[in-house]
Amino acid sequence: QVRIIRMLVKHTHRFVYTPHLVKDRYTEDITNYISSSFQSNTFQFLNYHFATWPLISSFRGLLETWLSYIQPRRYTSIVPGPLTDSNISEWQNFVRDNLPAYCNLLDRCLRRMSHSLICSGKNVTLLSRVLKIYSAPPLLRTICELERGNTHNIVNVFTEGEAAQELLDKLSGEIMHLEKQLSKSAPSAGQNTAASGLFGWISEGLWSPPDQQDAQQKTVDALRSSVSQLQTMFYISPNTETTSTCPSEHRKQWYQRRVRGQSVKREQKVRRVVALQTLQGFEQATSIRFEEGSDGFKVSGMEVGVEGRESPAGRGVV
C-alpha cells in the first residue's frame, strides 16, 4: 500500500508541476482540483501512519513517501538541479500550502528517531537523508519564515527545537558508547596478534571473527555529521559557529520557556509530594481514605465535618 501511494505521489507531482504544452481552462481546473484534494489527503495519511507505525524497518517505505512528497521538484525534470536562492521562489507557494508536512512530520520523525535504535546503519542513513534535505539554506530559511508567521495547526519544530534537542542527547550517548567499544576493541601498541606462516594465513582467512571496527567507525562518523547538521539547523550548541537562518533569539526564548516549564513542573511535583505526605498522616489519624484520580484526590470512607460530625463521603474533591 505504501509503495503504491509513493508511486501516486510521484506521478501527481509530475502532472501538476510540469509545464504543459497545452494550457487551457480545463487543464488548469483539473490541476487545481488534483492539487488541493491530493495535498490534504496525503498529509492525513502520512500524519496518521507517522504516529502509529511501529518501530520496525518497514517504516523506511513510509519515510521515502514523505520525502518524495516534500520534494516535487525532483519529478519535474529529468535531472533536477540543486535548490538555490534563485529557484526557491518557484516552490514557496508549495511550501506554504504544505507547511504541516514540513514541520509536523519532521517533528514526528525526529522524536521517532530518538526512540529507535539510532546506531543501526539503516536508521543512520534515513536520518542523514532527512537532514540533507532540510539543511539546504534556501529551504530552511523559507520554512523558518513561514513558521514564525503561521501558528495554525503548525508544530514550531525549528523555533522551539525540543525534538531536535531530544535527538541530540540520544546521538551524543550513542557516539560515546560506540567510541568506548572502539577503544576497547582496538589492539594496544606493540601487540602482535598476526600469526606467521601458512597456518597464520589460513586461520586469518577462515577462523578469525569479522572485523566490525570499520563499520562502527563509519557509523560514528555519520552520527557526528548528523549532530553537526542538527546543531547548525536548530542553533542548539552556543559554542559552535553556525550558519542557521533561524535567529538566535528564538532559540533563547525557547530555552527560557523550557527552564521556566521545568521549574513549574518541579514545583508541582514538590507540592504533590507534600500533599501526599499530609494526606497519609491524616489517614493514619482518621478513618478517611483518599484515592488519587485524574482530577484530584477523591474522598472515600467517612468524611469529618467542620464541627467534628461525620458526613457522607464522596462529596468533594481535595
N, C-alpha and C positions, 0 to 999 in steps of 0.2 A: 504493500500500500504506500509506504513512504517513497519508494523508488518511483512509483507512478506519479505521485504528487510532484516529485522533483522534475520529472520529465515535463509535466504540465507547466511548472514554473518556467522552465527554460523556453518552451515553445511560446508561452504567453508573453514573456519578455521580448522575444524575437519579433512577434507580430505587432506588439503595441509600440515598441520604442525604435523599431527600424523604419526609416523613412520609406513611405510607399511611393511607387511610381505613379499610381492613380490616386489623386486626392480629391475627394468629393464629400458631400454632406453625409452620405450613408457610411462611408469608411470612418469618418470622424465620430459618428454616433456609435458605431459598433466598438470602436477603440475606447471611447469614454465609458461605455457600459461595462465592457470587459474589465477595464482598469479599476473601476470603482467597486464592483462586486467581487473581483478577484482579490483585491487588497484586504478587505475586511474578512473574508472567509479564510484566506491563507494565514492571516495573523491569529485568528481564533484557533485554527488548527495547530499552529506552532506553539502558541502560548499554552494551550491545554496539555500538549504532549511534553513540553519542556518541564511542566510542573509535575507530571505523573509518570514520566518514563523512568523505569528502574535503572540503577547504576550498573549497567551491563554494556558490553562493547557494541551492541546494535544501535546505541544512541548516535553512533557516527553517521548513519544514514540520515537521521533527523537533523543533525547539525549541518551536514552538507546541503540539505534542502534549504535551511535557513540562510546559509552563506550564499547560495545561488539566488535566493530571493532578494537579498540586500545588495546584490551586485548585478543590476540589469545591464550595465554597460558591457559586461563580458559577452553578451549574446547579441549585441547589435552590429558587430563586425567580426571578421574572421580573426584578426589579430588586434585585440583591444590594447590601446596604449595606456600608460600609467595615468593615474588621477592627479592632475595638476591644478594650479590656480586658474589656468586659462579655460579648462573644460569642466570645472566643478559647477559653474553656473548652469550647465545643461541639466544637472541632476539635483539641484537644490529643491525643486518642486517635489521630486520623488522622495527625497529625504524628509521634507516637511510633512508630506502626506503619510509617510510610513515611519514617523518618529518613534512610536511604541515598539516597532520591530527592531529599531536600532538601539533603544535604551532599555526597555523592559526585558527583552530577550537576552541582551548582553548581561544584565544583572542576574538573571536566572542561570546563564551559562557560567559566570564566574563563581556563583555560590555552589553550583553543582560540581565544578572542578575542585573547589575547596573541600568537598566531602567525598571525593573519589580518590582512587589510587593514582595520584598525580605523577608518581615516579615511573609509571608504566610508559613504555615507548609510544604506544598509540595515543594515550592521553596527552603526552608532551607534544606530539605532532599536531593534535587538534588544537591545543591551546596556542601553539605557535602560529597556526593558520589564522585563528581569530584575531590575535594581537597584531599580526602583519596587516590585516585589512583595516583595523581601526587605528593603527598608528600612522596612517597616511595623513600628513598635516592638513591638507585641504578638507578632507572628510571630517577629521577630528575638530577642526575649527568650526565647520558648519554645524555639526551636532551640538557642540557646546553653546553656540549662539542660539540655536533653536530651543535647546533645553532650558536655558535661562529665561526665554521669553514665553514658553508654553509649559504650564503646570497641570494641565487637564489630563488625567489618566496616564501620566508620564512618571516613570521612576527616574529620579535625578541621579543616575548612576555615575556621572562624571562630577557633578557638583558635590555630592556627598561622599562618594568613594568608599562606602562601608564594605561592599562586596569585594572591591579590589584590595582593601586592607586585610580582610579575612583571608583572601587567597595568598597575599604576600606572606602572611605569617605561616601559612601551610608550606609554601615554597621554601621559605628560609629553613624551616625544620627539616624538610626533605633533603635540602642541599647539605646541611650539617650531618645528617645521618649517612648520606652516601659518601661524603668525604671521610668520615670515620671508617667506613667499610673499606674505602680505597687505601687509607693509611695502614689499616691492619693487614690487608691482603698483599700490600707491596713488599717485596723482599728487602731485607736490610742490606746495607752497603757491605760489599765484600763477601756476601753469601753466595756460594756457587752451588746451584741446585741442578745444573745440567749434567747428565751422565755422559761419559765419553765412549767412543767405540760404537760397534754395531748394535749392542744391546741398548745403549742410551738412545740411539736414533729410533729403534723400534718402540721402546717404551714411551718416548715423547710423542710419537705419531699415533700410537694405538691406545695406551692405557692412561695417559695424563688427562685430567679433567679439563674441560674447555675453559679458556681464559675469558672472564667476563669484565676485566678491568677496562678494556677499550669501550665496551658498550656502556658501562657505568660512567666513564669519563665523558662520553658523548651526551649522556642524559644530564649530567651535572652542567655541562656547557650550555645545553638547551634550556635548562631551568634558570641558569644565570641570565641568559638572554631574555627570557620571559620576565624575570624580575626587573631587569633594566627597562624593558618596554613598559611594564606596568608603572614603574616609578616616573617614567617620562610622561605617560599619558595622564596620570592622575595626580601628579605633583605630590607624591607621598613622602619621599625622602628629602628633608630640608638640606641635607649635607651633599646631595647630588645635584650637579648642574643639569638642568632640564631645559627642554625647548617646548614645554607644554603650552598649548594655546589657551588653556583654561587659566584664568587669573588666579594668583596665589591667595587673594583674599577670600575666595570661595572655599579654598581648602582650609584656611584659618578659621572661617566661620563654622565649617563642618567640625573641626577639631574642638572648638569651643562648645558647640552643641553636644558633641559626644561626651566631653568631660562633664558638662552640666547634667546630661542624662545619666551618666554613671553615678554622680553624686546623689541625684534624686533616687535612683534605684537602690543605692547603698543606704540612704536614709529610710526608704520604705522597708527595706529588709530589717534594719535595726528596730524600727517601730513594730514590725510583725513579731520579731523575737521577744521584745518586751511585752507585747500583748499576750503572746502565748504563755510566757512565764507568769504573768499576772493571772491569767485565766486558770492555769494549772494550780496555782496557790489558792485561788478562790474555790476551785472544785474540791480541793482537799478539806477546806473548812466547811463547805456546804454540800448539799446533795444535788446541786445544779451541775449539769453537764453541757459543754459547748461543742458543737460539731462545725468544723470549718467547711464552708461552701464557697461557691463561686462569687456570691455577693456579700460575703462576710461570715461571721460566726453565728450560727443558729442555736437557740437555746432548746435543750431537751431536759426532761425531768420536771421538777417543780421550780418555779421562779419566786424569789423572795421580793416582796414589795418594799416600798419606801418605809412603811411603818413596821416592817417585820412580819407582815402577814403573807401567807402563801397564796399565790395566784397561778392560774393555768399556764403551762409552758407553751412556747412556740408563738408568742405574740409579738416578739420583737427580734430584731437582728442587731447584734452588737457591732 
